[in-house]
Amino acid sequence: MIRKLAFVAVLIGSLMILISACGGQSVQLAPATEVVVATEAPTATQAPTEAPPALTGDVSRGGRLYDKWAEELGVDVPEGDHPLWATQTTNTRKGADTWRCKECHGWDYKGAEGAYGSGSHKTGFTGVMGLSGKDPSEILDILKGSTNPDHDFSAYMDDQALTDLALFMSETLMDYSVFINADKSLVGGDAAEGETFVGEVCMECHGPKGLSLNFGDVNEPEYQGTIALDNPWEFMHKIRYGQPGFAEMPSLVDDGVDDVTLANVLAHVSTFPTSSPVSEGGRLYDNWISAMDVDAPATDQPLFATQTTNTRTGRDTWRCKECHGWDYKGVDGAYGSGSHMTGFPGLRASSLMSAEDLTAWLDGTKNADHNFVGEGMLGEAQAAMLVAFLQSNKIDTTAFIAEDGTVSGGYTQRGADFFDLNCADCHGEDGTTLNFGSDTEPEYVGTVGADNPWEFIHKISYGHPGAIMPSGINMDWSLQDIIDVLTFVRTLPTK
């Protein structure tokens, strides 16, 4: 309409010019009638549309969320299976596992086209590798259910967590096939170069052979070497982004470590052992019920009825340490008196016995009342671990700890430095972060060190049953190192 009106105005103007010019004569026109023409109001010019702000976040946190978002966020996993789980039948896992991104899309990010294209983890779901390089806002929408309402995670993760996850998939996915073949064999990694890196970066926590921290338990031990050999894609993911809910594990992506160095680390760690029978056996000796996460037998250990000095009942009567002592000397050691006394002998001589003889003692062959093997108790693998511990040169502390529990020969400041480097992250600077007792009867690391130095030595050497606690013997800590820590710990609060 406006364009038409403009055309009429131009036409009238042209006629006026033409009439004025005709023969130079003045032409008298009839008086014009004023015509008011209604016109449309001009449209306001719209401001240019601004692009939405770019998403910002933490890609390494996104990698950890991909692994186990509930653990990284410190929240409970939703009840039941993920809604999409019912659309597949090949992966029989239930509950929490079904909510992990990696369980559908794989550690190699390729889903059905990758390592999870077969085997017990197979779901048939597609991978996320195709999202690499895509607009993270697009990926964020997918995580909020834009393509499938059953894939909406916004009820469980806040916007920042979902943004971190989107950025992880958009910006940092790595095609591991450059270094890892489909059959798990490795390509191109230099184990010697990896050894140097591991010694400088990883050994402080994992030990020289990766055996200090057991991510599994005595039922299914899982060490650095276990993961590198069984699932090299998982190994690469975890060293790149870190361990969910465990801030002490660094992200090598954040540290700017290049892919070739990562492949070298994998090559070296793949040479590590996958089990540590002595330290695992030490945990079983401490408390095999807790270490195996099983129910305690319903009755007292049968041999407990043959003594009257130790009045404990139930699960305590099944602990090896309760009869044979933290110093492994039984009636000839610290448990030769007091409320723990049973009168049973120690185990020092067990290091001279054959595996067959020790197994016969554990499975009841030598004494039917001393049977610890069977349903609900030690399995064959766990019995072998306990035998390995019994055959080891168990720690003799007589040069440092007197019969009355007095400790000598330790260096407090050296122990403080050692504690700060290796223990304070979990136990706190004053050792009171973890309470092994109760609110009314607290038990801190200082309590254990003061009340029972032999127990302290055992736990720092072999680890704590059912917990991811470093094993000193697998960290190559010397007895002097341990005594120095004990000396310092005895200065910490006990209540």
KOLZA-870933 format. One record per residue: x, y negated, z negated of N, C-alpha, C, O in turn; residue in three letters. Coordinates in steps of 0.05 Angstrom, whole numbers, plus 5000, padded with zeros to 4 digits. Layout:
<atoms>
XYZXYZXYZXYZALA;...
</atoms>
This chain:
<atoms>
501650245000500050005000501749755000501249565015MET;503749744983505549514981506949475008507349245017ILE;507849705020509249675046507449555067508349395083ARG;504849635067502849525086502549225082502549075101LYS;502249135058501948845051504348685060504148465071LEU;506648805056509148675065509148635095509948425105ALA;508248845109508148835138506248615148506848465167PHE;503848585135501848375142503148095138502747915155VAL;504548055116505747795110507747725131507947495141ALA;509347915139511347875160510047795186510947625201VAL;507747945192506347895218505247605218505447475239LEU;503947515196502847255195505047045198504646845213ILE;507247085184509446905187510446875215511046655225GLY;510547095229511447095257509546945275510446795292SER;506946975271504946835287505246525282504946375301LEU;505746445258505946165252508346045267508245825278MET;510546195267512846095282512246085312513045885325ILE;510946285321510246295350508446055358508945925378LEU;506446005341504545785347505945515347505445345363ILE;507845475328509245225326510945165350511444945358SER;511845385362513645365384512245335411513645275431ALA;509745365413508345365439508245075451506744915441CYS;509845025471509744775487510344535470509944305479GLY;511144575446511744345428509244195420509443985408GLY;506944305428504344165421503544245393503944465382GLN;502244045382501144095356498444235359496644135372SER;498244455347495744615349494344595322495444665301VAL;491844515324490244495299488744745295487044825311GLN;489344875273487945125266485745065247485844875232LEU;483745225249481545195230482645245202484445405197ALA;481545095184482545125156482345425147480345565151PRO;484545515137484645795130483145845104483245685085ALA;481746055103480446135079482446275061483746465069THR;482646185036484546315018483646595011481446635001GLU;485246775017484647055011486447164989488947154991VAL;485247254969486847374947486847674950484747804949VAL;489147794954489348084959490448214933492548144923VAL;488948404924489848554900492148734908491948884927ALA;494348724894496648894899497249074875496549004852THR;498649294879499549464857501949334843503649214856GLU;501949364818504249264803506749414811506649654814ALA;508949274814511449414822512349614800512049564776PRO;513349834809514250034790516849944778518749864792THR;517049974751519549894737521850084745521350324748ALA;524149974748526450144755527250314731527650204709THR;527450584734528050764712531150764708532650754727GLN;531950784682534750804675535851074684534351274682ALA;538351084692539451344700539351544677539851474654PRO;538651794683538452004663541252084654542952144670THR;541752074627544352144617544552454614542652584606GLU;546952564620547352854616547352914586548352754570ALA;546253144579546253214550549053244540550853324555PRO;549553174515552253194504553253484506551753674502PRO;555853504511557053774512556953914485557253784464ALA;556554174486556554324461559354334449561354364463LEU;559454314423562054344409561754544386559654574374THR;563854684381563754894360566355044358568454954367GLY;566255264345568555424338568455694353566855864346ASP;570055724374569855964390570756214375569656434380VAL;572656184357573556414342571356514323571056754319SER;570056324311567756394294565656534311564356724302ARG;565256444336563456584354564256864359562557044361GLY;566856914361567857194365567257364341566657604344GLY;567457244317566857404293563857454290563057664281ARG;562257254299559357294299558557514318556757674312LEU;559857534341559357744360559958014348558558214354TYR;561958034331562758274317560558344297559258554299ASP;560258184276558358234255557357964244558457844226LYS;555257854257554357584250553357564221553757364208TRP;552057774211550957764184553257754163553057604144ALA;555357904168557557894150559057634151559957534130GLU;559357524175560757264178559157044164560356864152GLU;556557054166554856844154554156894125553156724111LEU;554757144115554157204088551257234082550257154061GLY;549757344102546857374099546157674102547757834111VAL;543657734094542758014097541958064126540957894140ASP;542458314134541558404160538558434160537458534140VAL;537158354181534258394182533458684178535058864185PRO;531258734166530359004161529559144187528659014206GLU;530059404188529259554212531259524234533359394231GLY;530559634258532259614281531659354296529559234293ASP;533559274313533059044331530859114350530759344359HIS;529058924356526758994374527459124400525959294409PRO;529659044412530459164438531459444436531759584456LEU;532059534411533259794408531360024417532260234426TRP;528759964415526760164422526660214452525460404461ALA;527960034468527960064497530160244508530360284532THR;531760364489533860554497533760794479532660784457GLN;534861014488534661264472537361404469537461604455THR;539461294481542061434481543761384456545261554447THR;543461144444544961074420543061114396541060984393ASN;543861304378542061374357542561234330541361304310THR;544261024331544760874307542260724298540460674314ARG;542060664272539760534261540560284244542860254237LYS;538560114239538959904220540959694228540959584251GLY;542859634210544659414213546259424239546759214251ALA;547159664247548759684271547259584296548559484314ASP;544659614296543059544320542959234324542159144345THR;543659084303543658794305546258674313546458424317TRP;548358834316550958734323551158694354550458874369ARG;552058464362552358414391554058624404553458714426CYS;556258684391558158874403556859154407557759294425LYS;554859224392553759494394552259524421552059744431GLU;551159304431549859324457551659254480551559374501CYS;553459054476555058944498557959034498559358964517HIS;558859174477561459294477563659114468563458864470GLY;565859234459568259084451569658974475571158784473TRP;569159094499570358994523568558804538569158704560ASP;566158754526564158564536562758654562561458494576TYR;563058904570562058994595559659184593558559274613LYS;558759234568556359394565556459654580558359804578GLY;554259704594553959964609556060004630556560224638ALA;557359784639559459814659562259844647564259854662GLU;562459864621565059884608565260124590564160334596GLY;566760094568567360324550564860434538564760674531ALA;562760264534560260364522558360464544555960474539TYR;559360524567557760634589557260934585555661054600GLY;558561044565558261334559558861374530559861184516SER;558361614519558961664491556761584473554561504482GLY;557261614447555161564427554261274425552161214414SER;555861084435555160804434553560704458552760474459HIS;553160884477551860804502548960704496547460844482LYS;548260474507545460374506544260334533541860334537THR;546060284553545060214579544659914583544059824605GLY;545059764562544759474564547159354579549359454578PHE;546559134593548659004608550758874590550158824567THR;553058804601555058664586554658364587552758264599GLY;556558224574556357924573558657804589558957564590VAL;560357974602562557864617561657674639563057484646MET;559257724650558257554671557557274661557157094677GLY;557557234635556956964624559556794622559356554616LEU;561756924626564356774624564356544645563856594669SER;564856304636564956074653562255944658562155734670GLY;560156054648557455944651557055704632558555674612LYS;555055544638554355314621553555424594551655574592ASP;554955344572554355454546551455384537550255524521PRO;550355164547547555094541545655304551543655364539SER;546255404574544655624587544755874569542756004564GLU;547255934560547556174543546156124516544856314505ILE;546255884506544855824481541855874483540655984465LEU;540755794506537855844511537256144512535256224501ASP;539056294523538656594524538656704496537056874490ILE;540456604479540556694452538056614436537456734415LEU;536656414446534156324433531756454447529456374441LYS;532156644465529956794476528856694502526656764509GLY;530356524517529256404541528656624563526756594578SER;530256834563529857044583528357274572527257434587THR;528257304545526757524533526257444504528157424488ASN;523757414496523157334468524257534447524657464424PRO;524657784455525857984436528857944432530058064415ASP;529957754448532857704445533257424432535357294435HIS;531257334417531357074403532657114376531457244358ASP;534956994372536457024346536156764330537456744309PHE;534556574338534356314324533156344297533556164280SER;531756554291530556594265532656694245532256694221ALA;534956784255537056904238539656744237541056764217TYR;540156594258542556424258541856144263539956084279MET;543155954250542555674256543755584282545155734295ASP;543155334291543955244317547055244320548055304342ASP;548455174299551355164302552555444306554355484322GLN;551455644291552455914295551856014323553556134336ALA;549455954333548756044360550455894381551156004401LEU;551055644375552855484393555555604394556755634415THR;556655674370559355804369559356064386561256114400ASP;557156214383556956464398556856414428558156554444LEU;555356204436555156134464557856044476558656124498ALA;559255884460561855784469563956014471565556014489LEU;563756194452565556434453565156584480567056654493PHE;562656624488562056774512562756614537563456724558MET;562356354536562856184559565856144564566756134587SER;567356114542570156004545572356194540574556154551GLU;571956414525574356564516574256864522576057004513THR;572256964536572157254541574557334558575357184576LEU;575757554551578157654564577557924577576358094565MET;578457954602578158214615580458384607582758364618ASP;579958564588582158724577583158934596585259064590TYR;581858984618582759184637585559124648586859294659SER;586458874645589158804653591258954637593359024646VAL;590459024612592359154593591459434584593059584574PHE;588859484587587759744576586159884598584359774610ILE;586960134603585560304623583060414611582660414586ASN;581260514628578760624618579160854599577460904582ALA;581361004602581961234584583461154559584461334545ASP;583660894553584960784530587960764532589260654514LYS;589160874553591960844557592660544562590960404573SER;595060464556595860184557597460124582598860294593LEU;597359874590598759784614600459534606599359334597VAL;603059554610604759324610605659214583607459044583GLY;604559304561605359194535608259284528609059504533GLY;609659104515612459154506612459194476612259004461ASP;612659454468612459514439614759384423614359304400ALA;617159364435619359244420618858944415619358844393ALA;617758804435616958524430614758504410614658324393GLU;612858694411610658694392611658734364610458624345GLY;613658904360614758954333615758694321615358654297GLU;617058524336617958274326615658094316615857984294THR;613558084332611257914325609958024300609257874282PHE;609458294299608158414276609758364251608658314230VAL;612358384253614058344229613858064219614058014195GLY;613457874236613257594228610457504220610257324203GLU;608457634231605657534227603857724211602357634194VAL;604057984217602058174207602958334183601358424167CYS;605558384181606658574161606058484133605858654115MET;605858224128605458124101602958244088602958294064GLU;600858284104598358394093598058694100597158844083CYS;598858774123598359054132600659244126600359484129HIS;602959144118605259314113606759384138605759334160GLY;609159494135610859544158609759754178610559754201PRO;608059924169606860124186603760104187602360294196LYS;602759874179599859824181598159994162595760034167GLY;599360094141597860274123597060154096595860284079LEU;597659894093596959774067593959744062593059794040SER;592459664083589659624081588059844096588559884119LEU;586359984081584660184093581860064097580460014077ASN;581060014122578459894128576260094126573860014126PHE;576860344124574860554120574960644091574860474073GLY;575060904087575261014060576661284062577561354083ASP;576661434040578061684040576461894056577562104063VAL;573961834062572362014080573161974109573562174124ASN;573461724117574361664144576361434143575561204147GLU;578861484138580861274136581061124162580861244184PRO;581460864160581660694184583860484179583360294164GLU;586060514192588260324189588760184215587260234235TYR;590660014216591359864241591760064264590660034285GLN;593360274258593960464279591560624288591260684312GLY;589760674270587260824277585660664298584760774318THR;585360404292583760234310585160204337583860224358ILE;587760164337589260124362589060364380588860334404ALA;589060604369588960844385586160924392585661004415LEU;584260904373581560994378579960794395578260864411ASP;580460534390578860324404580560084409580359884395ASN;582260094429584159864434582659604440583759394435PRO;580259624452578659384457577859244431577959004429TRP;577059404412576359294385578759164373578558954361GLU;581059304375583559194363584158914375584758734360PHE;583958894401584458644414582558424406583258204401MET;579958504404577958304395578558204367578457964362HIS;579258384349579658294321582158134318582257944302LYS;584358204332586758034328586357764342587757574335ILE;584657754362584157494376582457314358583057074356ARG;580357424346578457244332578357274302577357104288TYR;579557494291579457524262577357724253575857824270GLY;577157774227575357964216572957814203573457634187GLN;570457884210568157744198568157744168568557944155PRO;567757504156567557484127570157514113570157534088GLY;572357514127574957554114576857334124578357374144PHE;576857104111578256864120581256904121582656764136ALA;582257104106585157144105586257254131588657244137GLU;584457374148585357484173585357264194583257154201MET;587757184204587856964223586857024250586757264259PRO;585956824265585156844293587556764310588456544309SER;588556954326590756894343589956714367591656584379LEU;587356704373586356514392586856224382587756054396VAL;586056184356586555924344589455854343590155614345ASP;591156054339594056004337595355974365597755924366ASP;593755994386594855954413596656174423598256134441GLY;596256424413597956644422597056734449594656764454VAL;598956774468598256844495597557134498598157304480ASP;596257204520595257474524597457684526597057904517ASP;599657614537601957804539602857884511603458114506VAL;603057684493603957744466601857934452602658114437THR;599357884457597258054446597658344456597358534440LEU;598158374481598658644492601058774480601059014476ALA;603158614474605558724461604858824433605859024424ASN;603258664418602458744391600859014392601359194376VAL;599059034411597459284414599359514420598959734409LEU;601259474437603159694444604659784420605160024416ALA;605559604403607059674379605359814358606060024348HIS;603059694353601259814332600260084340599560244323VAL;600160144366599260404375601160624368600560864370SER;603560554358605560754349605260804319606760974309THR;603460664306603260694277601760954269600161054285PHE;602261054245600661284235597761204230597160964227PRO;596061404229593161354226592161454199589761444194THR;593861544182593061624155595361584135597661554143SER;594561574110596561544088595661724065594561624045SER;596261984067595162174047595962114019594362154000PRO;598362014014599261963987597661743973596661773951VAL;597361513987595761293975592861373973591461303953SER;591761513993589061603992588661803969586561793955GLU;590561973965590462163942590662023916589462113896GLY;592261803915592461643890589761523882589161513858GLY;588161443902585561333896583661553886582061513868ARG;583961793898582262013889582962093861581162163845LEU;585562093854586362153827585161963807584362033785TYR;584961713815583761503798580761553794579861583771ASP;579261563815576361613813575361713840574561553857ASN;575461973844574662083870571662043876570862033899TRP;570062013855567161963859566761693873565261673892ILE;568161493862567861223874569261213901568261083920SER;571561333903573061333928571561453951571661363974ALA;569961663946568461803966565561703968564061783986MET;564861523949562161413948560061643947558161653963ASP;560361823928558462043924557362033896558361883879VAL;555262173891554162193865555862373847557062563855ASP;556062293822557562453803556062723798553562723798ALA;557462933793556163183785554263143761554762973744PRO;552163293760550063253740551063313711549863213692ALA;553063483709553963563682556863473677558163383695THR;557763503652560563453647562363653661561563873668ASP;564863573666566863753677567063993657567463943633GLN;566864243666566764473647568964483627568464563604PRO;571364403635573664423616573464213593574864243573LEU;571764013597571563813575570463933550570963833528PHE;568964153553567764283529569864423513569364503490ALA;572364463524574464603509576064413492577964503479THR;575364153491576763963474574763793459572363783467GLN;575563673437573663523420574463243414573063093401THR;576863163423577962903415576962673433576662453424THR;576362733458575362523477572362563479571362763489ASN;570862363471567962393469566462293493564062263493THR;567862223514566562123538564862343551565362583547ARG;562862253566561162443580560662363609561362143617THR;559462543624558662473651560962433671562862583670GLY;560762233688562662203710565462153701567362243714ARG;565862033677568661993667570062263663572562273667ASP;568662473656569862723651570962853676572463053675THR;570162753700570962873726573362723738574362793759TRP;574262503724576562353735579162493728579562563704ARG;580862533747583462663742584962513720586262633703CYS;584962243722586562083704585562113675587062083656LYS;583062193671581962213644583162443628583362433604GLU;583962643643585362873629588362853630589762923611CYS;589362743653592262753657593762493654596162473656HIS;592162273650593362013644594261843668594861953689GLY;594361583663595361403683598361433687599361353708TRP;599661543667602561583669603161863678605561943680ASP;601062033683601262303694602562503674603462713682TYR;602562423648603962593628601962723609602862883592LYS;599362673612597462803596598062773566598562553557GLY;597962993551598262993522601062893514601462823491VAL;602962903533605662823527606162523533608462433531ASP;604062383540604462103547602561923532601861973509GLY;601661713545599961513532597361623523596161523504ALA;596361833536593861953527594262183507592562363504TYR;596562183495597162373474595862303447596062453428GLY;594662063446593261973422591061773431590961693454SER;589461703412587361513418584861643429584661883430GLY;582961473437580261573446580361723472578561873478SER;582561693488582761843513584062113510584262263529HIS;585062173487586462423483584762673489582462693478MET;585762853505584363103510586063343502584963563497THR;588663303502590463533496591263683521592863863520GLY;590263603545590963733570593763643579594663423572PHE;595163813594597863743602597963543624595963473636PRO;600363433629600763243651601263383677601063623680GLY;602063223697602363323724605163263736605463293760LEU;607063203719609663143730610863373746612163333766ARG;610363613736611563843750610163913776611164083791ALA;607863783782606463853807608063783832607563893853SER;609963593830611563523853613263763862614363763885SER;613663963845615264193851613664433862614764633869LEU;610964393862609264613869608564603899608664393912MET;607864833910607164853938604364743942602764733924SER;603764673967601064573974598964793969596764743960ALA;599765043974597865263970597165293940594865333933GLU;599165283923598665303894596965073884595165123868ASP;597564833893596064603883593164623893591264553878LEU;592764703918590064733928588564943912586164913907THR;589965163904588665373888587765263861585765363850ALA;589265073850588364943826585964763830584164743813TRP;585764633853583564453858580964593866578864493859LEU;581164813879578764943889577665163870575765313877ASP;578865193847577965383827579065663830578365833814GLY;580865703849582065973852583666043827583566273818THR;585165853817586865903793585165903767585666053748LYS;583165733767581365713743578665623753578365403763ASN;576665793751573965733761572865473749571165343762ALA;573665403725572665163712574064913721573364693714ASP;576064943738577564713749577064683779578864613794HIS;574664743787573964723815572864443822570864353810ASN;574264303840573464033848572764023878572463813889PHE;572664253891572164263920569464393925568764603913VAL;567964273942565364393949563264173955563963943957GLY;560864253959558764073966558463853945558163913921GLU;558563603954558263373935560863313921560963123905GLY;563063463927565663403914567663373936567063283958MET;570163443931572263403951571863593974571163823971LEU;572263483998572363654022575163754027576963684011GLY;575563894048578264004054580163774058582463784049GLU;579363574073581163344079581963194054584263124050ALA;579963154036580563004011582263163992583963053978GLN;581863423991583563593975586463583985588363573968ALA;586863574011589563544022590863284014593263264009ALA;589163064013590262804005591162813976593262713969MET;589562943959590262953930592763123926594363063909LEU;592963333942595363503941597863333949599963353936VAL;597563173970599863003979600662823956603062773952ALA;598762703943599362533920600762683898602762593887PHE;599762913891600863073869603663163876605363193858LEU;604263203901606963293909608963053912611363093914GLN;607862813912609662573915611262523890610562623868SER;613262363893614862283869613262063855613661823860ASN;611462143839609661953825611361763809613461833798LYS;610361513806611961303794612561353765610761403749ILE;615161353758615961383730616761113719618660983728ASP;615261023699615560753689617060753662617160543648THR;618160973654619360993627621560793622622160713600THR;622860703644625060513641624060233635625560063626ALA;621460183639620259913636618059903616617659683604PHE;616660123611614360113593614860303570615160543574ILE;614860203546615260373522612660523515610560463526ALA;612960703496610560873489608360703477605960773480GLU;608960473465606860303454605760103474604159933467ASP;606560123499605559953520607159693524606359533540GLY;609259663509610959423512612359433539613459643547THR;612459203553613759193579616359033577616358823565VAL;618459133589620958993589622259023617621459183633SER;624158853622625658873647624458723670625458733693GLY;622258583666620958433687621658133687622358033666GLY;621458003710622057723713619457573718618257603740TYR;618657403699615957273700615757093724613757113738THR;617656923729617456733752617456883778615956813796GLN;619057083781619057233806616357373809615257393832ARG;615257473787612657603789610457403796608557463810GLY;610757153786608756943792608856873822606756843835ALA;611256863833611556803862610357033878609056983898ASP;610857273870609857513884606857523882605457583902PHE;605757463858602857463854601557253872599457303884PHE;602657013873601556793888601456863918599556793932ASP;603457003927603657073956601857303963600757303985LEU;601557503945600257753953597457803939595857953950ASN;597057673917594657753900592657523896590357583892CYS;593657273896591957053887589557003905587456913896ALA;589857063931587557023949585057163940582857053943ASP;585357403929583057553920582457513890580157493882CYS;584557513874584257513845584157233833583457193810HIS;584857033849584956753839587656703826589056883818GLY;588356443824590956373813591356463785593556533776GLU;589056463769589356553741588356843737588056933714ASP;587756983759586957263758584057313748583457533741GLY;582357103748579657143737577457133758575157133751THR;578257123784576157113805574657373806572157373810THR;575957593803574657863803574357963775576357983760LEU;571858023767571358133741570558433744568458493755ASN;572258613734571758903737569959003715568959223716PHE;569458833695567758913673564958793675563758813696GLY;564058653654561358533654561658253642563858173634SER;559458103642559557833631560157843601561557663591ASP;559158043588559658053559562358183552563558113532THR;563258363569565958483565567458463591567758663606GLU;568458223597569958183623572558343623573858393603PRO;573258423647575858563652577058443677576258493699GLU;579158283672580558163694583258303699583958493685TYR;584658213720587258343725589058303701590758473695VAL;588858073687590358033663589658223640591358303625GLY;587058293639586158483618587458753622588458873604THR;587358843647588559103654591559103648592559293636VAL;592858893656595758883652596558883623598559003615GLY;594858753606595458743578594758993563596159083546ALA;592359113570591359343555592459603564592959783548ASP;592959633590593859893601595759853623595059863647ASN;598359793617600259743639600659983658601359933681PRO;600160223648600460453666598260453687598760523710TRP;595760383679593660363698594260143719593760183742GLU;595259913709595959703727597959793748597659743772PHE;600059943739602060043758600860233778601460213802ILE;599060403770597760593788596160443809596360503833HIS;594460253800592760123819594259943839593559933862LYS;596259803829597759633848599359803867600059713889ILE;599960053860601560223877599860363898600760393921SER;597460453891595760613909593260473918591960573936TYR;592460263905589960123912587660213893587960393877GLY;585360073897583060123880580960283895580460223918HIS;579860493884577860663898575560503908574360343894PRO;574860543934572560413945572860123952570859983958GLY;575360013950575759733956578059703976579859863977ALA;577959483992580159424010582259273994582259023993ILE;583959423981586059303964588759413974588959653979MET;590759243978593259333988594559553971594259553946PRO;595859733984597359953970600259873970601559843991SER;601359833946604059743943606059933956608059853967GLY;605560193954607560383965607560363995609660434008ILE;605360274008605360244036606259964045606459904069ASN;606759784025607859524031610859524026612259324029MET;611959764018614759794012615559623988617859523986ASP;613659573969614359433945616059613927615359853924TRP;618059503915619759663897618459673870616659513864SER;619359853853618359863825619059603811617459513794LEU;621359483817622059233805620059013813619258853796GLN;619259013838617158813847614658843830613558653820ASP;613759093826611259153812611559073783609658963771ILE;613759143771614259073742614358763739613358663719ILE;615458623758615458333756612658223757611958043742ASP;610958333775608158243776606758303750605258143739VAL;607158553740605958623714606758433692605158353675LEU;609358363691610358173671608857903672608157793652THR;608457803697607057553700604057583693602957413679PHE;602857793702599957843698599357853668597157773660VAL;601157953652600657973623600557693610599957673586ARG;601257483625600957203615598257083622597656863613THR;596657223639594157113649591857163629592157333611LEU;589657023632587357063614586357343614586257473635PRO;585457433591584257703589581257703584579957903585THR;580257463579577357433574576257183589573857123587LYS;
</atoms>
